[in-house]
Amino acid sequence: MTIQEMEQALIITPGDKGVNAKVQSSLNIVKICGPIVEVDDYVRFVHFTAKEYLFSPQVKGHIDEGEAATNLASCCIMYLCQDHHDPEIPKERLTDNLLEGIYRLHDFASNYWFKLVEKYCTSPQTKSHLNDLVTHLKILMGGRKRHNREAPKLSAELAVNEFQCFGADIGALLTEVAAFRIRCSGSSFSKAFGK
């Protein structure tokens, strides 16, 4: 993630779709995290061992990777469900939002929310925070229906068991997203742009 994406992600309140998404202050990640991170265009751990240490279950106070994926997935989903992503937003408001920097998390959120849900599903740690994630996925699914999008249909060619924990409707939505991403990965656009 970039510093700007992190700043935007930190102001997202789970469950609040109408929040003012304008970032009011800047984030000094190096001051907060010290020498374990470096910042160029993106914030990165200085070495893979720093990440291994922070996420190691053998270390007291470690970061649970599944929980971290869930929290970030929920953040991305809620961001994408906020009012400034309404397809019927007036052009003037859209322009104002762009100038205020409200869409700086858009690229990350739209590209990674599903990958983070998959990471949660495949995480070996216990399945904590499932209810929070289900709540946010229901909000996402409700937004799709509100804008007259077709309800997801379970693809026969792609039976994804990892999404069963979310229930039938959300499992179907996630399966359709997985199928869409598989179809897109073979497209000429993906090949041309390395996506």
Buried (B, 14 or more C-beta within 10 A) or exposed (E): BBBBBBBBBEBBEBEEBEBEBEBEEEBEBBEEBEEBBBEEEEBBBEEEEBBEBBBEEEEEEEEBBBBBBBBBBBBBBBBBBBEBBBEEBEEEEBEBBEEBBBBBBBEBBEEBBBBBBBBBBEBEBEEBBBEBBBBBBBBBBEBBEEEEEEEBEBBEEEEBEBBBBBEEBBBBBBBBBBBBBEEEEEEEEEEEEEE
